[in-house]
Amino acid sequence: MTLTLDDLASMSGVSRATISRVLNGGSVSPRTRARVEAVLAETGYAPNRAARSLASGRSGVVGVVMHLEPSRLFVDPYFSGLLQGMSDVLAEQATGMMLWLGNRSKQETLTDIQRMGLVDGLIVTAHWLDDPLVDGLLASPIPTVLIGHRREDHTASYVDVDNVEAARSVVQHLVDTGRTRIAHVTGIPGSVAGEDRLVGYRLGMADAGLPTEGLVVTGDFNAPSGAAAVPRLLDRGVDAIFCANDATASGAMEALQSAAVTVPDDVALVGFDDLDFATRLDPPLTTIRQQVPTQGAEAARVLLNLLDTPDSGPRRILLPTELVIRQSTIGASDR
């Protein structure tokens, strides 16, 4: 006998919509999910993806848009981590993935996506506050989830980390270690993460009653910008530098050591991301851990839930971060 969703609902003691949410990875309480999954296991139910696609008008494929060069995808730990998290969740739901990268212009990518009409929804890396590709997709009828945020657009669904509070916690940690001339090397101006981390830095300094004038240097999320900032900041008498990411901090550390400045005795140093190399720097780098694969996985879950219950409104998720304290701020007493 071929079981229907109504049959499964009756056997599980839940609604047909709840069965659908379980099958599609939607939001269901753990207790209810366990009850439904027990019935699925007992009956050996396996959904016919092709039939469900015809009935629902859905293709069973979601699009992922990452506007970066294809050669960077698997060597950049941030983007590869996002893709890992997304693919794990989509594979669990037998959902396919179509990937667009930055080897075409943003307008060409937007036109292709809208013309092809092959995907049920999209996950898009929204790294810029002003991005015509993101704006165009949000204005389209295609369900879209951003990695990054558009807080001013109350219709946008997104997953992001709380960059503001993370940066604020960095400043508080440096203040707690006795630092008073705390500088910040920013990310790229106009980037969501860079601007939010700058806001958090300024809030943290205001909390502590410390000045920021002359202590902010524009960076580029890379090691050369961190190295270039160091001579300017040393001239301004800094005793700590908070860099917008770990790559920037690695460049700053090399420049500090070349100038015979001891980290952290003379100048404490903090990054952001907690990439693998952070523990291999000498001294190991204090940084913010932001669980990149978790962001990708959560974005996939949000999109699947949005597809399953499209009328329930936008989903807006800020994931927590963790301050990982190492020797670059507290010396040999690392804990």
ABEGO torsion letter per residue (X at the ends): XBBBAAAAAAAAGBBAAAAAAAAAGBBBBAAAAAAAAAAAAAAGBBBBAAAAAAAAGBAGBBBBBBBBBAAAAAABAAAAAAAAAAAAAAAAAGBBBBBBBAABBAAAAAAAAAAAGABABBBBBBABABBAAAAAAAABABBBBBBEBBAABAABBBBBBBAAAAAAAAAAAAAAAGBABBBBBBBBBGBAAAAAAAAAAAAAAAAAGBBABGABBBBAGBAAAAAAAAAAAAAAGBABBBBABAAAAAAAAAAAAAAGBBOAAABBBBBBGGBAAAAABOBBBBBBBAGAAAAAAAAAAAAAAAAABAAAEBBBBBBBBBBBBBAAAAEAABX
